Amino acid sequence: MKAAIYTEQGPATTVLQIQEMEEIHPLENEVQIEIHYSGVNPGEVKKRADTYGVGMPYNKIIPHSDGSGYISKVGSRVDEKWIGKKVLCFGAQSYRQFGTAAEYCCVPVSNVVEVAGHVDLKQAAQMGIPGITAHRSIHVGGSEVRQDRTNQVVLIQGGSGAVGQCVIAMARKSGATVVATVRKEDDFSIAISAGADKIFLLNDQLKENILAAYPEGVDHIVEVAFAANIDTDVAILKQGGTIATYASNESPASIPFWPLVFSNISIHFLGSDDFSDASKRAAARDLAEALAEGWQGLAIGEIYDLEEIDKAHLHIENRKAGRALVRVR
């Protein structure tokens, strides 16, 4: 099978190679997916570049955790009815060696969700890391997998990003009134398309503008720039409000301790690799359902062939507009 691999960390143009290697076969409780599209996420680009400084966990890595395609084989203890099903997958390269940037990928059957026939495989391939993070950011603090946010106001900081767009969709699905912030006016259309009820420009007047529209404050905030926004977040949250954060512009980050205490605010820190299996599967099902119901998914910037995977990684590194996808077949 044809695959993109790297055997050392470094620049995309230097370490990423296209190689013919033996087809990977599914083990017990696994399925093999004929990959059509492979999603590219910032975390995977940083792993390849060794941004986190953790080194190579394996001597050869096929990158990317998210993908879509059709199940071609099943391992032992997996129902053969799965064969031929159109699916999205997640976690293919989370604590695993071989991800989705290849003609075939094997993952546990628990890491695949069937998608409707009319759902675009390009959108299905992007739902893993950003979608699961988004889903958990809405439902954290409730039951293990879901929380009803009917009659709540949820604010999404960074509503035009990949996770932000997914959060907007999942917040709407949970019953919330959805408010989003964006950095520039050109991003309004992205947040509107994702389903936001109201959008604010991220500027020095954000706190005043939000409180003018929602004098009682908001119930829950999903945060992409924790250090930069924590003071504003505390000022606009209701008593007993919550924050779910998956990223920060600075680390370490200081917090306004006493205002948080006096407002009884809870903060949830989210790392998608280590969510429970139940919450990951619930997220993947809800995301597939949202796509089937007509949610348009994420704004795609460019689609690259497998042989151009280095360009897809540079797309992320250079912060080009829209998502980068790798077309495998």
N, C-alpha and C positions, 0 to 999 in steps of 0.2 A: 504494500500500500504506500501511497505517497503521503508524506508528513512533513511539517515544519518542526525543526528541532533546534535545541541549543545544548551544547556540552560544557559551556562556560558562560559566565555572566559578563555583560558589557554592552557596547552600543548595538542597536538593532541591526545596522548595516554590516556589522562585523561578525556577530555571533549567531544570528538566525540563518539556518540553512534549510534547503529543501532536499529531502532524502527519501530514497526507496527503502522501506524496511518491511520485515515480516508482518503480515496481518495480525492484529491483536484479537484474540478470541475471548469470549466471556467466560468468567469463572462462575462458581456457584453463586446464585442469587444476583447475577449480573446479566445485562443485555448488551448486545453490540448494536451501535447506531451507525447507519450510513449517513455521514455528516454532509449536509448541504450548505449550512452557514455556521460560522464560528464567531461568537461575540468577542469583542476586545474590550477589556476593562482596565482602568488605570492601575489597579493593584497588580495585575499580571505583567503590565509593562514595567512596573517598579521591581517586581521579582526578577525579571530578566536583566534589568540594569543593576540589581543588587542594591537598590536604594535603602532597603531596610538593614543591610549589613549582616544578613543571616547566612549567606553563602548558598551553595548548591546542595539541596537535600537529596538529589539523585545524580548519577553520572550523566544521564541524558534526560531531557525534559521536552515533551510536546506541550506547548503553552495553551492557555485559555480554559476556563471552567464552564462557559456557557455555549450552547449550540442547539441546532435543530436538524431534523432529518427523519429518517424512517428506520424502524428497528429491523435489522437484517438477521440476527441470530440471538438465541437465548441460551443462558447457561443452565446448569442443573437446578432444579427446584423452582424454575420460572415457567409459567404457563406459556405454551407455544402460541396461544391466541395473541400474544404481544407482537408476533412477527408481522411486519407490514404496517404497523400502526405509525401514524404521523405524530411526532413527539417533540417536546422541548426537553432539554436536560440541564442540570445544574450540578455544581460541585465536582466536575470531571477532573479538575486539577487542584482541588482542595485536599491537601495531605495525600495526593496521588501523583503518580509520575507522568501519565500520558493524558493530555487534555484533548480539546476538540479541534485543534488545528491540524487535522489529518482526515484522510478519506474514511477511516473507521475509528470509533472511540467506544470503549467499554466502561460502563458505570453500573453501580448497583441499581436494581430495578426500582428501588425507592427514590432514586434521583431522576426519574423520568415522569412526565405527565403527558397524557394524550391531549392533542389540540384538535379543534374542529377542522373539518376539511377546507373551509373557506378562509381560515386564518393564514396570513402571510408567514412563510417560514423565516423571512428576514426579521420580522418582529418577534417571532417565537424564540429566535436565537439570542435575543437580548434580555430576556426576562430573568435570568439567574441572579447574578450578584446585585445589580441595581434594584430589580423588582423585589427580591426577597428582603433586602435591606429596607426598602420602602414599606413593604407590608408590615414588617415587624415594628417599624417606627410608629405606625398608626395603632397597632394592636398591643404593643408592650404595656404592661401594667394591668391588663385585663386578665382573661383566662389564658391558658397556655397558648392558644392560637388566635382567638378573636376577641374583639371588644366592640360593643355597639356605641357609636359616637353620635347617635341621633340627638339633635338639639345642642350639639357642641360646636364651638368655633375652633377650627384647627388652622394654625399658621404654618406654612411651609417656607422656610428661608432658602432661597435659591431654587425657585420654581421652574426655571428653564433648563436645569441640568438633568442628566439621565435619571438619577435617583429622585430628584424633585418632581419630574413629570410623572414617575410611577407613584410617588406619594400622593400627588393630587388625585390620580385615578383611584387609588386605594382608599383615600379619605372620603371621596364621594361615595364609593361603594359601601363604606361603613356608616353612611348617613349624615356626615358632618357638613357644616357650612365651611367651604374651603377658601382660605385666604393665602395668597402667595406673594413673595417679594422677588423682584428681578433686578439685575444690575443696570440694565439699559433698556430704553424704550423699545428697541428692536426685538427684545425678548418677550414683550407682552403677548404677541401672537402665539408663541410656543406654550405659555402658561394657559392661555385661553383655550387653545386646542386640547390641552390635557384635561380641561374641565374646571379650572379655577372659577369661583364665583366673584372674587374681587382681587385685584392686583395692585400692589404698591411698589413704587420705585425705591430701591435701597439708597437712602440718603440721610442727611442729618435730621430731617423732619419725620423720620419713620415712626418714632414713638408717638408723636403728636397726631400724625395722620391716622394711625391705627386706632388710637383711643378716641379720636373724633368720630370714627365710623363705628367703633365697638366700645362704648363708654365703660361697660362692665369688664372689659378685658377679654382675653381669649383663654380657652380651656387647655390647649395643648399646642406645643411648638415642636416642629421637626427642624433640627439645626445642622447646617453644613459648615458653619464657621463659628464654632462654639466660643472661642476666646474673644473674637471680635464683637459678638452679638449678645453675650450673656447679660450685660447691664440692661440693654434694651429689653431682652426677653423677660427678665425679672419685673421690669416696670410695667409690662403689658399683660402679664399673666394674672388670672384670677387667683383668689385665695385657694390653695390646694391644687393649683395647676401643675402640669407636668411638661418636661422637656425630654425629647429623645434625640440624641446626637450621634452621628456616625462619622463626623470629621471635625477638624479644627484647623484654623489658619495658623495657630501657634501651639507649641507644646514645649514645656508645661504651660498650662493656662491657669490664671488666677480666677477666683470666684468671689462675688459679693456675699460673703457667708451669712451675715446677719439678715440682710433683706431676703435671702432664700429661706432662712429659718422662720422669720416672722410671717412669711407668706405660705409656709408649709409646702414648699415646692419640691417635687421629686424629680431627679435627673436620672435618665437611663442611658447608659453607654452601650453602643451596639457594634458588635463585630460579627459580620454575617457568617464567616466560616464556622463559628462555634454556636450558632443558634441550635435549638433542639431539632431533631429530625421531624417532629410533629409540626413545628412552626414553619419549617422550610417547605414541607409538603403542602400545608394549608396555603402558604403564600403562592406556590407554583400553581395550585389549582385555581385560586382566585384570580391570578394574573391571566391564566389561559381562558378562564370564563369571561373576564373583562374584554379580552381581545375578541372572543366569539360574539360578545354582545355589541361590538361595534367600536370599542375604544381603539383609536388609531395607533397607539403605541408610541414609540420614541422617534424623534426627528433624526433621520439618518443623514450624515454628511457625505460619506463616500463609501463605496463597496470596492474592495480590493480582491484580486485573485490570490490564491494561496501562495503563488510565486512572488507576490508583492507584499507579503506579510510584514516585511520591514517598514514599508510605507504606511501600513495600518498602525504600527506601533509609533511611528513618527507623527502620525495624525494626532494621536493621543498626547504625546509629549509636547507637541507644538500648540496644543489646545485649539486645533482647527474646529470650525463650527460643525455641530452635529456629531452623531455617533459614527465610529468606524466599524465596518463588518468585513469579515474575510469570507469570500465565496469559495467553497471547496469543490462543489460540483454543480 
